[in-house]
């Protein structure tokens, strides 16, 4: 992206007050929840600003991914610590972050699918249907990115960034919830917040044996919320949190690969349906025999690819339960409870 593009968008820079707040990485159980959470949210905000120029440039999927993660973690932090703040401030900020996350997600979802299909298209260089599907997906990505750039240039995004700055840097009494003379500390809240997220992951025990891909996608989202909560309170939890974070992350990534396979299968099924519709029209119009033969060959290759991805999806589905069990099994549950009790 050239200088003209940067000037055109007048990219905002990270406020110095937020940068200073982001350096306050350490806190214990005796810290006020509202203070600790703002420090964590400042770190996510710093990451959001850092990747904003790259997102506007649109050349590197990594920037879109990292800015989306920062936006989602800001929302998760707000939701996890909402009790510390005035409800109207939290609701307004969360709503505006959700809109930004949605726009980023439209681009990111296509980036993930593009990465997968490009690797397969290289292996099937002569498969014209795969190449065509890749081209259509690239066009969709460019359209979604143009819409994202437009969203970032709108006044509501500027208002969001200003609201975020105000929330993180204003005097604490301006946003802190009423405490009735009983300050809400990290250790008064983190244990129950973490246990709720942990129990939500454990609830899948009744369906894990024959869980569907759709159910595993729900588990992936639930595991993500647990991971975000653990990372939010990690400074107070200390080293005890590291092992469980690594295991939850591994499960989340495994289920993410499962979801990506499902998305690829669904996308190619849709492309296949469009192709079959076009073939039906050609048949009606009396297509040449060599055209029909070529179409049949493309169909066979596309079906083979879908079958490969389906086998991959099924293998990922079958191997998810042991990973989940390492998080919610008896020993793991005992360690989790001990970690919370030590706050």
C-alpha positions in Angstrom: 0.0 0.0 0.0 1.5 3.3 -1.0 1.7 6.6 0.9 -1.3 8.0 -1.0 -3.5 5.1 0.3 -2.3 5.7 3.8 -3.0 9.4 3.6 -6.4 8.7 2.0 -7.6 6.7 4.9 -5.9 8.9 7.5 -5.1 5.9 9.7 -5.5 6.6 13.4 -2.5 5.9 15.7 -2.6 4.3 19.1 -3.2 6.9 21.9 -0.2 7.2 24.2 -2.4 6.7 27.3 -3.5 3.3 26.0 0.0 2.3 25.1 1.1 3.1 28.6 -1.8 1.1 30.1 -1.0 -1.9 27.9 2.4 -2.2 29.6 0.7 -2.9 33.0 0.8 -6.6 32.4 1.0 -8.0 35.9 -1.8 -8.1 38.5 -2.8 -10.4 41.3 -6.0 -11.5 42.9 -6.1 -8.4 45.1 -6.3 -6.0 42.1 -9.7 -4.3 41.4 -11.4 -6.2 38.6 -12.1 -3.0 36.7 -8.5 -2.0 36.8 -7.1 -5.4 35.8 -9.5 -5.8 32.9 -8.8 -2.4 31.4 -5.1 -3.3 31.3 -5.8 -6.5 29.4 -8.2 -4.7 27.0 -5.5 -2.1 26.4 -3.2 -4.9 25.2 -5.8 -6.1 22.7 -6.5 -2.5 21.6 -2.8 -2.0 20.9 -2.8 -5.1 18.7 -5.9 -3.8 16.9 -4.1 -0.6 16.0 -0.9 -2.4 15.0 -2.7 -4.4 12.3 -5.0 -1.6 11.0 -2.6 -0.4 8.2 -2.1 -4.0 7.0 -5.8 -4.6 6.9 -6.4 -1.5 4.8 -3.6 -2.6 2.5 -5.4 -6.0 2.1 -2.3 -7.9 1.0 -1.6 -10.0 4.0 -4.3 -12.3 5.5 -2.3 -12.3 8.8 -3.3 -8.7 9.5 -7.0 -9.4 9.0 -6.7 -12.4 11.2 -4.9 -10.6 14.0 -7.1 -7.6 14.0 -10.2 -9.8 14.1 -8.7 -11.7 17.1 -8.0 -8.5 18.9 -11.6 -7.3 18.3 -13.1 -10.6 19.4 -10.9 -10.6 22.5 -12.0 -7.1 23.4 -15.6 -8.2 23.2 -14.9 -11.3 25.2 -13.0 -9.3 27.9 -15.9 -6.9 28.1 -18.4 -9.7 28.5 -16.4 -11.6 31.0 -15.9 -8.6 33.3 -19.1 -6.7 32.7 -20.0 -6.8 36.4 -17.2 -4.4 37.0 -18.6 -1.6 34.8 -21.7 0.4 34.2 -24.0 -1.7 32.0 -24.8 1.0 29.4 -21.1 1.6 28.7 -20.4 -2.1 28.2 -23.4 -2.7 25.9 -22.7 0.3 23.6 -19.0 -0.6 23.2 -19.7 -4.3 22.7 -22.3 -3.6 20.1 -20.0 -1.5 18.0 -17.1 -4.0 18.3 -19.5 -6.7 17.1 -20.1 -4.8 13.9 -16.4 -4.4 13.2 -15.8 -8.1 14.0 -18.5 -9.1 11.5 -16.8 -7.1 8.7 -13.4 -8.6 9.5 -15.0 -12.0 9.6 -16.3 -11.8 6.1 -12.8 -11.4 4.8 -11.2 -13.8 7.2 -13.6 -16.6 6.4 -12.7 -16.4 2.7 -8.9 -16.1 3.5 -9.1 -19.4 5.4 -10.9 -21.1 2.5 -8.5 -19.6 0.0 -5.5 -21.0 1.8 -7.0 -24.5 1.8 -8.1 -24.4 -1.8 -4.9 -22.9 -3.1 -2.9 -25.8 -1.7 -5.2 -28.3 -3.3 -5.3 -26.4 -6.6 -1.5 -26.5 -6.8 -1.7 -30.3 -6.5 -4.5 -30.4 -9.1 -3.0 -27.9 -11.5 -4.9 -29.3 -14.5 -8.3 -29.2 -12.7 -10.0 -26.3 -14.4 -13.0 -26.5 -12.1 -10.8 -26.2 -9.0 -9.1 -23.2 -10.6 -12.4 -21.7 -11.5 -13.7 -22.1 -7.9 -10.5 -20.5 -6.6 -11.0 -17.5 -9.0 -14.6 -17.1 -7.8 -13.6 -17.2 -4.2 -10.8 -14.7 -4.8 -13.4 -12.3 -6.3 -15.6 -12.8 -3.2 -12.7 -12.0 -1.0 -11.9 -8.8 -2.9 -15.5 -7.7 -2.6 -15.5 -8.4 1.1 -12.3 -6.6 1.6 -13.6 -3.5 -0.2 -16.6 -3.5 2.1 -14.3 -3.8 5.1 -12.2 -0.9 4.0 -15.4 1.1 3.6 -16.5 0.1 7.1 -13.1 1.2 8.6 -13.5 4.6 6.9 -17.0 5.2 8.2 -17.8 7.6 11.1 -19.1 4.8 13.3 -15.7 3.1 13.2 -14.0 6.4 14.3 -16.6 6.7 17.0 -15.8 3.2 18.1 -12.1 4.0 18.4 -12.9 7.1 20.4 -15.4 5.2 22.7 -12.7 2.6 23.2 -10.2 5.2 24.2 -12.6 6.9 26.5 -13.5 3.6 28.2 -9.9 2.6 28.8 -8.5 6.0 29.8 -11.3 7.9 31.6 -11.3 8.1 35.4 -12.3 4.8 36.8 -15.2 6.2 38.7 -16.8 7.3 35.4 -17.4 3.7 34.2 -17.1 1.5 37.3 -20.2 -0.2 38.6 -21.6 0.7 42.0 -19.9 -1.5 44.6 -21.9 -0.6 47.8 -18.6 -0.1 49.6 -17.4 -3.6 48.7 -14.8 -3.3 46.0 -14.9 -6.1 43.4 -11.5 -7.6 43.3 -10.2 -10.2 40.8 -10.3 -13.0 43.3 -13.9 -12.2 44.1 -15.0 -12.8 40.5 -12.4 -14.8 38.5 -13.2 -18.2 40.1 -16.9 -18.3 39.3 -16.3 -16.7 35.9 -13.7 -19.4 35.0 -15.8 -22.3 36.4 -18.9 -21.2 34.4 -16.8 -21.4 31.2 -15.3 -24.7 32.3 -18.7 -26.2 33.0 -19.9 -25.1 29.6 -17.1 -27.2 28.0 -17.9 -30.1 30.3 -21.6 -30.1 29.3 -20.7 -31.7 26.0 -20.1 -35.0 27.8 -23.6 -36.2 26.9 -23.0 -35.9 23.2 -19.3 -36.5 22.6 -19.6 -40.2 21.7 -21.4 -39.6 18.4 -21.2 -35.8 18.1 -21.9 -34.2 14.8 -19.8 -31.6 13.1 -22.3 -28.9 14.0 -22.1 -29.9 17.7 -18.3 -29.8 17.5 -18.5 -26.3 16.1 -20.5 -25.3 19.2 -17.8 -26.9 21.4 -15.1 -25.0 19.5 -16.8 -21.7 20.3 -17.3 -22.8 23.9 -13.7 -23.8 24.2 -12.7 -20.4 22.8 -14.6 -18.6 25.5 -12.8 -20.8 28.2 -9.5 -20.0 26.6 -10.2 -16.3 26.5 -11.3 -16.3 30.2 -8.1 -18.2 31.2 -5.9 -15.8 29.3 -7.7 -12.8 30.8 -7.0 -13.9 34.3 -3.7 -15.6 33.6 -1.6 -12.9 35.4 -3.4 -13.7 38.6 -3.5 -17.4 38.0 0.2 -17.7 37.3 1.9 -20.8 35.9 -1.0 -23.1 36.9 -3.0 -21.7 34.0 -0.4 -22.4 31.3 -1.0 -26.2 30.9 -4.8 -25.9 30.7 -4.5 -23.0 28.2 -2.2 -25.1 26.0 -4.7 -28.0 26.0 -7.7 -25.8 25.4 -5.8 -24.1 22.5 -5.0 -27.5 21.0 -8.6 -28.5 21.1 -9.8 -25.2 19.7 -7.3 -25.5 16.8 -8.3 -29.1 16.1 -12.0 -28.2 16.0 -11.1 -25.2 13.9 -9.5 -27.5 11.3 -12.7 -29.6 11.4 -14.8 -26.5 10.8 -12.6 -25.4 7.9 -13.0 -28.8 6.3 -16.8 -28.5 6.7 -16.8 -25.1 5.1 -14.7 -26.3 2.2 -17.0 -29.2 1.6 -20.1 -27.0 1.7 -18.5 -24.4 -0.6 -17.5 -27.0 -3.2 -20.9 -28.8 -3.0 -22.5 -25.4 -3.9 -20.1 -25.0 -6.8 -20.9 -28.5 -7.9 -24.6 -27.8 -7.8 -24.1 -24.7 -10.0 -22.0 -26.8 -12.4 -24.7 -29.5 -12.7 -27.3 -26.8 -13.4 -25.1 -25.4 -16.2 -24.6 -29.0 -17.5 -28.4 -29.5 -17.6 -28.8 -26.4 -19.7 -26.0 -27.5 -22.1 -27.7 -30.9 -22.5 -31.0 -29.3 -23.3 -29.3 -27.1 -25.9 -27.5 -30.1 -27.4 -23.9 -29.8 -26.3 -21.2 -31.5 -28.4 -20.1 -35.0 -27.1 -16.6 -33.8 -26.3 -18.0 -31.0 -24.1 -20.1 -33.6 -22.2 -17.1 -35.8 -21.8 -15.0 -33.0 -20.4 -17.8 -32.0 -18.0 -18.0 -35.6 -16.7 -14.3 -35.6 -16.1 -14.4 -32.4 -14.1 -17.3 -33.8 -12.1 -15.3 -36.9 -11.3 -12.3 -34.8 -10.1 -14.5 -32.5 -8.0 -16.3 -35.5 -6.4 -13.0 -37.1 -5.6 -11.8 -33.9 -3.9 -15.0 -33.6 -1.9 -14.6 -37.2 -0.8 -11.0 -36.5 0.3 -12.1 -33.5 2.4 -15.0 -35.6 3.8 -12.6 -38.3 5.0 -10.4 -35.6 6.6 -13.4 -34.1 8.3 -14.5 -37.5 9.7 -11.0 -38.3 11.0 -10.8 -35.0 12.8 -14.3 -35.6 14.2 -13.3 -39.1 15.5 -10.1 -37.8 17.2 -11.7 -34.8 19.1 -13.1 -36.7 22.0 -9.7 -37.7 23.6 -8.5 -34.1 23.4 -11.7 -32.9 25.1 -11.3 -35.6 27.8 -7.8 -34.3 28.7 -9.5 -31.0 29.7 -12.5 -32.3 31.6 -11.3 -35.6 33.0 -11.1 -36.2 36.8 -7.5 -35.3 37.2 -7.8 -32.2 35.0 -10.9 -31.1 36.8 -9.2 -31.4 40.1 -6.2 -29.3 38.9 -8.6 -26.7 37.6 -10.4 -26.4 40.9 -7.1 -26.2 42.8 -6.0 -23.4 40.5 -9.1 -21.4 41.2 -8.9 -22.1 45.0 -5.4 -20.6 45.1 -6.6 -17.2 43.9 
